[in-house]
Structures are given as C-alpha cells and as structure tokens.
Amino acid sequence: MLVQGLKESGRRLSRELLIEALEGLYEYSTGLTPPLTFGPNRRVGAHGAYIVAVDLDERRFAGDPVWVEPR
C-alpha cells in the first residue's frame, strides 16, 4: 500500500498528496491480503493479519501462514 501510494503521489511528495493517493485506493489487491480500501473515514486496510513462523537458522518462513482476525 505504501509503495503504491508513493508511486501515485508523484515526484513532489507531501503528506497531503500521500494521503490523497492512499484514499484513492479502492479494493487494492496486494496479492496476499484481502483487497484493501482506504478513504477519508476509513483508516484500517484489513481487519486481520497473517501470522507466520520464521526459521532463523534456515532464513525462511516455516509452516503455513494463518490468517487471524481481531475479536
């Protein structure tokens, strides 16, 4: 989301332009999460997150990610 917002903000980046670009993203597909939407009254992209274990010795993700939603 941040990278896409920065791309859409253009070369003269400002806080206002970044917010405007993010608010213009509707059902944006990240490829990992459900489609994300931001707007003037919506500041939460997804209601949940993936929990992923990391194998530090092998330097990779271990097991399958699990989607968890807040209660």
mmCIF file as gemmi writes it, N, C-alpha and C atoms, coordinates in Angstrom:
data_model
loop_
_atom_site.group_PDB
_atom_site.id
_atom_site.type_symbol
_atom_site.label_atom_id
_atom_site.label_alt_id
_atom_site.label_comp_id
_atom_site.label_asym_id
_atom_site.label_entity_id
_atom_site.label_seq_id
_atom_site.pdbx_PDB_ins_code
_atom_site.Cartn_x
_atom_site.Cartn_y
_atom_site.Cartn_z
_atom_site.occupancy
_atom_site.B_iso_or_equiv
_atom_site.pdbx_formal_charge
_atom_site.auth_seq_id
_atom_site.auth_asym_id
_atom_site.pdbx_PDB_model_num
ATOM 1 N N . MET Axp A 1 ? 0.823 -1.177 0 1 0 ? 1 A 1
ATOM 2 C CA . MET Axp A 1 ? 0 0 0 1 0 ? 1 A 1
ATOM 3 C C . MET Axp A 1 ? 0.871 1.247 0 1 0 ? 1 A 1
ATOM 4 N N . LEU Axp A 2 ? 1.875 1.259 0.856 1 0 ? 2 A 1
ATOM 5 C CA . LEU Axp A 2 ? 2.731 2.442 0.933 1 0 ? 2 A 1
ATOM 6 C C . LEU Axp A 2 ? 3.433 2.693 -0.399 1 0 ? 2 A 1
ATOM 7 N N . VAL Axp A 3 ? 4 1.651 -0.98 1 0 ? 3 A 1
ATOM 8 C CA . VAL Axp A 3 ? 4.712 1.817 -2.252 1 0 ? 3 A 1
ATOM 9 C C . VAL Axp A 3 ? 3.752 2.33 -3.326 1 0 ? 3 A 1
ATOM 10 N N . GLN Axp A 4 ? 2.566 1.767 -3.403 1 0 ? 4 A 1
ATOM 11 C CA . GLN Axp A 4 ? 1.586 2.213 -4.403 1 0 ? 4 A 1
ATOM 12 C C . GLN Axp A 4 ? 1.176 3.654 -4.132 1 0 ? 4 A 1
ATOM 13 N N . GLY Axp A 5 ? 0.969 4.014 -2.873 1 0 ? 5 A 1
ATOM 14 C CA . GLY Axp A 5 ? 0.627 5.399 -2.531 1 0 ? 5 A 1
ATOM 15 C C . GLY Axp A 5 ? 1.733 6.361 -2.916 1 0 ? 5 A 1
ATOM 16 N N . LEU Axp A 6 ? 2.982 5.96 -2.681 1 0 ? 6 A 1
ATOM 17 C CA . LEU Axp A 6 ? 4.116 6.812 -3.051 1 0 ? 6 A 1
ATOM 18 C C . LEU Axp A 6 ? 4.206 6.977 -4.567 1 0 ? 6 A 1
ATOM 19 N N . LYS Axp A 7 ? 3.985 5.893 -5.298 1 0 ? 7 A 1
ATOM 20 C CA . LYS Axp A 7 ? 4.01 5.966 -6.766 1 0 ? 7 A 1
ATOM 21 C C . LYS Axp A 7 ? 2.949 6.927 -7.281 1 0 ? 7 A 1
ATOM 22 N N . GLU Axp A 8 ? 1.752 6.832 -6.715 1 0 ? 8 A 1
ATOM 23 C CA . GLU Axp A 8 ? 0.644 7.657 -7.189 1 0 ? 8 A 1
ATOM 24 C C . GLU Axp A 8 ? 0.751 9.104 -6.721 1 0 ? 8 A 1
ATOM 25 N N . SER Axp A 9 ? 1.569 9.374 -5.698 1 0 ? 9 A 1
ATOM 26 C CA . SER Axp A 9 ? 1.744 10.736 -5.201 1 0 ? 9 A 1
ATOM 27 C C . SER Axp A 9 ? 2.568 11.593 -6.14 1 0 ? 9 A 1
ATOM 28 N N . GLY Axp A 10 ? 3.441 10.966 -6.894 1 0 ? 10 A 1
ATOM 29 C CA . GLY Axp A 10 ? 4.265 11.71 -7.843 1 0 ? 10 A 1
ATOM 30 C C . GLY Axp A 10 ? 5.562 12.205 -7.236 1 0 ? 10 A 1
ATOM 31 N N . ARG Axp A 11 ? 6.273 13.006 -8.011 1 0 ? 11 A 1
ATOM 32 C CA . ARG Axp A 11 ? 7.613 13.461 -7.613 1 0 ? 11 A 1
ATOM 33 C C . ARG Axp A 11 ? 7.599 14.488 -6.487 1 0 ? 11 A 1
ATOM 34 N N . ARG Axp A 12 ? 6.593 15.292 -6.414 1 0 ? 12 A 1
ATOM 35 C CA . ARG Axp A 12 ? 6.52 16.336 -5.391 1 0 ? 12 A 1
ATOM 36 C C . ARG Axp A 12 ? 5.732 15.825 -4.185 1 0 ? 12 A 1
ATOM 37 N N . LEU Axp A 13 ? 6.29 14.82 -3.544 1 0 ? 13 A 1
ATOM 38 C CA . LEU Axp A 13 ? 5.623 14.15 -2.43 1 0 ? 13 A 1
ATOM 39 C C . LEU Axp A 13 ? 5.41 15.099 -1.255 1 0 ? 13 A 1
ATOM 40 N N . SER Axp A 14 ? 4.218 15.029 -0.714 1 0 ? 14 A 1
ATOM 41 C CA . SER Axp A 14 ? 3.887 15.736 0.522 1 0 ? 14 A 1
ATOM 42 C C . SER Axp A 14 ? 2.932 14.845 1.305 1 0 ? 14 A 1
ATOM 43 N N . ARG Axp A 15 ? 2.752 15.18 2.538 1 0 ? 15 A 1
ATOM 44 C CA . ARG Axp A 15 ? 1.827 14.406 3.378 1 0 ? 15 A 1
ATOM 45 C C . ARG Axp A 15 ? 0.428 14.413 2.762 1 0 ? 15 A 1
ATOM 46 N N . GLU Axp A 16 ? 0.001 15.588 2.315 1 0 ? 16 A 1
ATOM 47 C CA . GLU Axp A 16 ? -1.339 15.728 1.75 1 0 ? 16 A 1
ATOM 48 C C . GLU Axp A 16 ? -1.508 14.886 0.485 1 0 ? 16 A 1
ATOM 49 N N . LEU Axp A 17 ? -0.484 14.909 -0.397 1 0 ? 17 A 1
ATOM 50 C CA . LEU Axp A 17 ? -0.571 14.114 -1.624 1 0 ? 17 A 1
ATOM 51 C C . LEU Axp A 17 ? -0.562 12.613 -1.336 1 0 ? 17 A 1
ATOM 52 N N . LEU Axp A 18 ? 0.225 12.181 -0.352 1 0 ? 18 A 1
ATOM 53 C CA . LEU Axp A 18 ? 0.249 10.765 0.011 1 0 ? 18 A 1
ATOM 54 C C . LEU Axp A 18 ? -1.1 10.329 0.567 1 0 ? 18 A 1
ATOM 55 N N . ILE Axp A 19 ? -1.679 11.13 1.439 1 0 ? 19 A 1
ATOM 56 C CA . ILE Axp A 19 ? -2.996 10.804 1.998 1 0 ? 19 A 1
ATOM 57 C C . ILE Axp A 19 ? -4.039 10.742 0.884 1 0 ? 19 A 1
ATOM 58 N N . GLU Axp A 20 ? -3.997 11.702 -0.024 1 0 ? 20 A 1
ATOM 59 C CA . GLU Axp A 20 ? -4.941 11.709 -1.146 1 0 ? 20 A 1
ATOM 60 C C . GLU Axp A 20 ? -4.787 10.456 -2.016 1 0 ? 20 A 1
ATOM 61 N N . ALA Axp A 21 ? -3.541 10.058 -2.272 1 0 ? 21 A 1
ATOM 62 C CA . ALA Axp A 21 ? -3.29 8.861 -3.088 1 0 ? 21 A 1
ATOM 63 C C . ALA Axp A 21 ? -3.789 7.606 -2.375 1 0 ? 21 A 1
ATOM 64 N N . LEU Axp A 22 ? -3.517 7.485 -1.077 1 0 ? 22 A 1
ATOM 65 C CA . LEU Axp A 22 ? -3.976 6.31 -0.327 1 0 ? 22 A 1
ATOM 66 C C . LEU Axp A 22 ? -5.501 6.26 -0.263 1 0 ? 22 A 1
ATOM 67 N N . GLU Axp A 23 ? -6.122 7.416 -0.077 1 0 ? 23 A 1
ATOM 68 C CA . GLU Axp A 23 ? -7.586 7.452 -0.014 1 0 ? 23 A 1
ATOM 69 C C . GLU Axp A 23 ? -8.222 7.097 -1.349 1 0 ? 23 A 1
ATOM 70 N N . GLY Axp A 24 ? -7.471 7.191 -2.428 1 0 ? 24 A 1
ATOM 71 C CA . GLY Axp A 24 ? -7.99 6.845 -3.743 1 0 ? 24 A 1
ATOM 72 C C . GLY Axp A 24 ? -7.885 5.367 -4.075 1 0 ? 24 A 1
ATOM 73 N N . LEU Axp A 25 ? -7.226 4.6 -3.213 1 0 ? 25 A 1
ATOM 74 C CA . LEU Axp A 25 ? -7.09 3.16 -3.463 1 0 ? 25 A 1
ATOM 75 C C . LEU Axp A 25 ? -8.357 2.447 -2.992 1 0 ? 25 A 1
ATOM 76 N N . TYR Axp A 26 ? -9.024 1.792 -3.925 1 0 ? 26 A 1
ATOM 77 C CA . TYR Axp A 26 ? -10.263 1.083 -3.615 1 0 ? 26 A 1
ATOM 78 C C . TYR Axp A 26 ? -10.105 -0.373 -3.998 1 0 ? 26 A 1
ATOM 79 N N . GLU Axp A 27 ? -10.315 -1.245 -3.02 1 0 ? 27 A 1
ATOM 80 C CA . GLU Axp A 27 ? -10.171 -2.69 -3.205 1 0 ? 27 A 1
ATOM 81 C C . GLU Axp A 27 ? -8.858 -3.018 -3.908 1 0 ? 27 A 1
ATOM 82 N N . TYR Axp A 28 ? -7.777 -2.436 -3.415 1 0 ? 28 A 1
ATOM 83 C CA . TYR Axp A 28 ? -6.442 -2.633 -3.978 1 0 ? 28 A 1
ATOM 84 C C . TYR Axp A 28 ? -5.957 -4.044 -3.642 1 0 ? 28 A 1
ATOM 85 N N . SER Axp A 29 ? -5.553 -4.781 -4.641 1 0 ? 29 A 1
ATOM 86 C CA . SER Axp A 29 ? -5.096 -6.158 -4.454 1 0 ? 29 A 1
ATOM 87 C C . SER Axp A 29 ? -3.592 -6.182 -4.189 1 0 ? 29 A 1
ATOM 88 N N . THR Axp A 30 ? -3.204 -6.692 -3.027 1 0 ? 30 A 1
ATOM 89 C CA . THR Axp A 30 ? -1.789 -6.812 -2.681 1 0 ? 30 A 1
ATOM 90 C C . THR Axp A 30 ? -1.235 -8.169 -3.081 1 0 ? 30 A 1
ATOM 91 N N . GLY Axp A 31 ? -2.126 -9.109 -3.342 1 0 ? 31 A 1
ATOM 92 C CA . GLY Axp A 31 ? -1.699 -10.458 -3.662 1 0 ? 31 A 1
ATOM 93 C C . GLY Axp A 31 ? -1.601 -11.347 -2.432 1 0 ? 31 A 1
ATOM 94 N N . LEU Axp A 32 ? -1.618 -10.748 -1.255 1 0 ? 32 A 1
ATOM 95 C CA . LEU Axp A 32 ? -1.517 -11.529 -0.014 1 0 ? 32 A 1
ATOM 96 C C . LEU Axp A 32 ? -2.726 -11.366 0.882 1 0 ? 32 A 1
ATOM 97 N N . THR Axp A 33 ? -3.212 -10.158 0.989 1 0 ? 33 A 1
ATOM 98 C CA . THR Axp A 33 ? -4.326 -9.879 1.892 1 0 ? 33 A 1
ATOM 99 C C . THR Axp A 33 ? -5.617 -9.762 1.086 1 0 ? 33 A 1
ATOM 100 N N . PRO Axp A 34 ? -6.743 -9.708 1.781 1 0 ? 34 A 1
ATOM 101 C CA . PRO Axp A 34 ? -7.97 -9.378 1.056 1 0 ? 34 A 1
ATOM 102 C C . PRO Axp A 34 ? -7.801 -7.982 0.432 1 0 ? 34 A 1
ATOM 103 N N . PRO Axp A 35 ? -8.583 -7.638 -0.581 1 0 ? 35 A 1
ATOM 104 C CA . PRO Axp A 35 ? -8.458 -6.309 -1.179 1 0 ? 35 A 1
ATOM 105 C C . PRO Axp A 35 ? -8.589 -5.211 -0.12 1 0 ? 35 A 1
ATOM 106 N N . LEU Axp A 36 ? -7.725 -4.188 -0.213 1 0 ? 36 A 1
ATOM 107 C CA . LEU Axp A 36 ? -7.677 -3.116 0.778 1 0 ? 36 A 1
ATOM 108 C C . LEU Axp A 36 ? -8.274 -1.835 0.229 1 0 ? 36 A 1
ATOM 109 N N . THR Axp A 37 ? -9.017 -1.131 1.087 1 0 ? 37 A 1
ATOM 110 C CA . THR Axp A 37 ? -9.629 0.136 0.723 1 0 ? 37 A 1
ATOM 111 C C . THR Axp A 37 ? -9.349 1.15 1.822 1 0 ? 37 A 1
ATOM 112 N N . PHE Axp A 38 ? -8.911 2.337 1.421 1 0 ? 38 A 1
ATOM 113 C CA . PHE Axp A 38 ? -8.742 3.446 2.352 1 0 ? 38 A 1
ATOM 114 C C . PHE Axp A 38 ? -9.627 4.583 1.886 1 0 ? 38 A 1
ATOM 115 N N . GLY Axp A 39 ? -10.018 5.446 2.796 1 0 ? 39 A 1
ATOM 116 C CA . GLY Axp A 39 ? -10.817 6.604 2.448 1 0 ? 39 A 1
ATOM 117 C C . GLY Axp A 39 ? -10.756 7.624 3.558 1 0 ? 39 A 1
ATOM 118 N N . PRO Axp A 40 ? -11.433 8.77 3.385 1 0 ? 40 A 1
ATOM 119 C CA . PRO Axp A 40 ? -11.411 9.813 4.409 1 0 ? 40 A 1
ATOM 120 C C . PRO Axp A 40 ? -11.9 9.323 5.776 1 0 ? 40 A 1
ATOM 121 N N . ASN Axp A 41 ? -12.82 8.384 5.771 1 0 ? 41 A 1
ATOM 122 C CA . ASN Axp A 41 ? -13.363 7.862 7.035 1 0 ? 41 A 1
ATOM 123 C C . ASN Axp A 41 ? -12.969 6.419 7.287 1 0 ? 41 A 1
ATOM 124 N N . ARG Axp A 42 ? -12.021 5.914 6.541 1 0 ? 42 A 1
ATOM 125 C CA . ARG Axp A 42 ? -11.585 4.52 6.699 1 0 ? 42 A 1
ATOM 126 C C . ARG Axp A 42 ? -10.068 4.488 6.702 1 0 ? 42 A 1
ATOM 127 N N . ARG Axp A 43 ? -9.493 4.181 7.857 1 0 ? 43 A 1
ATOM 128 C CA . ARG Axp A 43 ? -8.04 4.178 8 1 0 ? 43 A 1
ATOM 129 C C . ARG Axp A 43 ? -7.476 2.799 8.297 1 0 ? 43 A 1
ATOM 130 N N . VAL Axp A 44 ? -8.322 1.794 8.287 1 0 ? 44 A 1
ATOM 131 C CA . VAL Axp A 44 ? -7.871 0.423 8.518 1 0 ? 44 A 1
ATOM 132 C C . VAL Axp A 44 ? -7.909 -0.311 7.185 1 0 ? 44 A 1
ATOM 133 N N . GLY Axp A 45 ? -6.778 -0.844 6.756 1 0 ? 45 A 1
ATOM 134 C CA . GLY Axp A 45 ? -6.72 -1.522 5.47 1 0 ? 45 A 1
ATOM 135 C C . GLY Axp A 45 ? -7.349 -2.895 5.499 1 0 ? 45 A 1
ATOM 136 N N . ALA Axp A 46 ? -6.998 -3.697 6.494 1 0 ? 46 A 1
ATOM 137 C CA . ALA Axp A 46 ? -7.521 -5.061 6.607 1 0 ? 46 A 1
ATOM 138 C C . ALA Axp A 46 ? -7.829 -5.339 8.063 1 0 ? 46 A 1
ATOM 139 N N . HIS Axp A 47 ? -8.878 -6.049 8.288 1 0 ? 47 A 1
ATOM 140 C CA . HIS Axp A 47 ? -9.254 -6.429 9.647 1 0 ? 47 A 1
ATOM 141 C C . HIS Axp A 47 ? -8.683 -7.808 9.936 1 0 ? 47 A 1
ATOM 142 N N . GLY Axp A 48 ? -7.376 -7.852 10.124 1 0 ? 48 A 1
ATOM 143 C CA . GLY Axp A 48 ? -6.695 -9.105 10.409 1 0 ? 48 A 1
ATOM 144 C C . GLY Axp A 48 ? -5.274 -9.054 9.894 1 0 ? 48 A 1
ATOM 145 N N . ALA Axp A 49 ? -4.581 -10.164 10.082 1 0 ? 49 A 1
ATOM 146 C CA . ALA Axp A 49 ? -3.189 -10.249 9.636 1 0 ? 49 A 1
ATOM 147 C C . ALA Axp A 49 ? -2.787 -11.712 9.532 1 0 ? 49 A 1
ATOM 148 N N . TYR Axp A 50 ? -1.744 -11.953 8.751 1 0 ? 50 A 1
ATOM 149 C CA . TYR Axp A 50 ? -1.177 -13.293 8.689 1 0 ? 50 A 1
ATOM 150 C C . TYR Axp A 50 ? -0.163 -13.453 9.815 1 0 ? 50 A 1
ATOM 151 N N . ILE Axp A 51 ? -0.195 -14.598 10.476 1 0 ? 51 A 1
ATOM 152 C CA . ILE Axp A 51 ? 0.808 -14.965 11.468 1 0 ? 51 A 1
ATOM 153 C C . ILE Axp A 51 ? 1.707 -15.996 10.802 1 0 ? 51 A 1
ATOM 154 N N . VAL Axp A 52 ? 3.002 -15.7 10.77 1 0 ? 52 A 1
ATOM 155 C CA . VAL Axp A 52 ? 3.947 -16.559 10.07 1 0 ? 52 A 1
ATOM 156 C C . VAL Axp A 52 ? 5.127 -16.852 10.987 1 0 ? 52 A 1
ATOM 157 N N . ALA Axp A 53 ? 5.493 -18.12 11.084 1 0 ? 53 A 1
ATOM 158 C CA . ALA Axp A 53 ? 6.682 -18.509 11.852 1 0 ? 53 A 1
ATOM 159 C C . ALA Axp A 53 ? 7.914 -18.343 10.965 1 0 ? 53 A 1
ATOM 160 N N . VAL Axp A 54 ? 9.039 -17.984 11.581 1 0 ? 54 A 1
ATOM 161 C CA . VAL Axp A 54 ? 10.278 -17.782 10.843 1 0 ? 54 A 1
ATOM 162 C C . VAL Axp A 54 ? 11.341 -18.728 11.39 1 0 ? 54 A 1
ATOM 163 N N . ASP Axp A 55 ? 11.993 -19.439 10.486 1 0 ? 55 A 1
ATOM 164 C CA . ASP Axp A 55 ? 13.118 -20.309 10.84 1 0 ? 55 A 1
ATOM 165 C C . ASP Axp A 55 ? 14.385 -19.478 10.663 1 0 ? 55 A 1
ATOM 166 N N . LEU Axp A 56 ? 14.948 -19.002 11.774 1 0 ? 56 A 1
ATOM 167 C CA . LEU Axp A 56 ? 16.103 -18.121 11.701 1 0 ? 56 A 1
ATOM 168 C C . LEU Axp A 56 ? 17.355 -18.834 11.205 1 0 ? 56 A 1
ATOM 169 N N . ASP Axp A 57 ? 17.5 -20.109 11.539 1 0 ? 57 A 1
ATOM 170 C CA . ASP Axp A 57 ? 18.673 -20.852 11.08 1 0 ? 57 A 1
ATOM 171 C C . ASP Axp A 57 ? 18.676 -21.009 9.561 1 0 ? 57 A 1
ATOM 172 N N . GLU Axp A 58 ? 17.505 -21.334 9.001 1 0 ? 58 A 1
ATOM 173 C CA . GLU Axp A 58 ? 17.372 -21.542 7.554 1 0 ? 58 A 1
ATOM 174 C C . GLU Axp A 58 ? 17.075 -20.244 6.799 1 0 ? 58 A 1
ATOM 175 N N . ARG Axp A 59 ? 16.748 -19.191 7.547 1 0 ? 59 A 1
ATOM 176 C CA . ARG Axp A 59 ? 16.404 -17.892 6.959 1 0 ? 59 A 1
ATOM 177 C C . ARG Axp A 59 ? 15.234 -17.991 5.978 1 0 ? 59 A 1
ATOM 178 N N . ARG Axp A 60 ? 14.143 -18.596 6.46 1 0 ? 60 A 1
ATOM 179 C CA . ARG Axp A 60 ? 12.95 -18.727 5.628 1 0 ? 60 A 1
ATOM 180 C C . ARG Axp A 60 ? 11.73 -18.816 6.524 1 0 ? 60 A 1
ATOM 181 N N . PHE Axp A 61 ? 10.572 -18.704 5.893 1 0 ? 61 A 1
ATOM 182 C CA . PHE Axp A 61 ? 9.328 -18.881 6.629 1 0 ? 61 A 1
ATOM 183 C C . PHE Axp A 61 ? 9.125 -20.359 6.899 1 0 ? 61 A 1
ATOM 184 N N . ALA Axp A 62 ? 8.603 -20.688 8.072 1 0 ? 62 A 1
ATOM 185 C CA . ALA Axp A 62 ? 8.375 -22.079 8.454 1 0 ? 62 A 1
ATOM 186 C C . ALA Axp A 62 ? 6.876 -22.331 8.585 1 0 ? 62 A 1
ATOM 187 N N . GLY Axp A 63 ? 6.396 -23.361 7.972 1 0 ? 63 A 1
ATOM 188 C CA . GLY Axp A 63 ? 4.98 -23.725 8.069 1 0 ? 63 A 1
ATOM 189 C C . GLY Axp A 63 ? 4.104 -22.838 7.206 1 0 ? 63 A 1
ATOM 190 N N . ASP Axp A 64 ? 2.81 -23.032 7.35 1 0 ? 64 A 1
ATOM 191 C CA . ASP Axp A 64 ? 1.838 -22.279 6.564 1 0 ? 64 A 1
ATOM 192 C C . ASP Axp A 64 ? 1.378 -21.045 7.342 1 0 ? 64 A 1
ATOM 193 N N . PRO Axp A 65 ? 1.233 -19.922 6.671 1 0 ? 65 A 1
ATOM 194 C CA . PRO Axp A 65 ? 0.711 -18.73 7.347 1 0 ? 65 A 1
ATOM 195 C C . PRO Axp A 65 ? -0.75 -18.94 7.737 1 0 ? 65 A 1
ATOM 196 N N . VAL Axp A 66 ? -1.163 -18.3 8.815 1 0 ? 66 A 1
ATOM 197 C CA . VAL Axp A 66 ? -2.532 -18.41 9.314 1 0 ? 66 A 1
ATOM 198 C C . VAL Axp A 66 ? -3.13 -17.01 9.375 1 0 ? 66 A 1
ATOM 199 N N . TRP Axp A 67 ? -4.295 -16.797 8.749 1 0 ? 67 A 1
ATOM 200 C CA . TRP Axp A 67 ? -4.975 -15.523 8.792 1 0 ? 67 A 1
ATOM 201 C C . TRP Axp A 67 ? -5.738 -15.424 10.112 1 0 ? 67 A 1
ATOM 202 N N . VAL Axp A 68 ? -5.521 -14.351 10.858 1 0 ? 68 A 1
ATOM 203 C CA . VAL Axp A 68 ? -6.159 -14.147 12.168 1 0 ? 68 A 1
ATOM 204 C C . VAL Axp A 68 ? -6.883 -12.813 12.149 1 0 ? 68 A 1
ATOM 205 N N . GLU Axp A 69 ? -8.145 -12.828 12.573 1 0 ? 69 A 1
ATOM 206 C CA . GLU Axp A 69 ? -8.921 -11.592 12.668 1 0 ? 69 A 1
ATOM 207 C C . GLU Axp A 69 ? -9.097 -11.225 14.123 1 0 ? 69 A 1
ATOM 208 N N . PRO Axp A 70 ? -9.148 -9.913 14.444 1 0 ? 70 A 1
ATOM 209 C CA . PRO Axp A 70 ? -9.33 -9.481 15.836 1 0 ? 70 A 1
ATOM 210 C C . PRO Axp A 70 ? -10.709 -9.89 16.347 1 0 ? 70 A 1
ATOM 211 N N . ARG Axp A 71 ? -10.785 -10.063 17.628 1 0 ? 71 A 1
ATOM 212 C CA . ARG Axp A 71 ? -12.069 -10.474 18.243 1 0 ? 71 A 1
ATOM 213 C C . ARG Axp A 71 ? -12.908 -9.287 18.603 1 0 ? 71 A 1
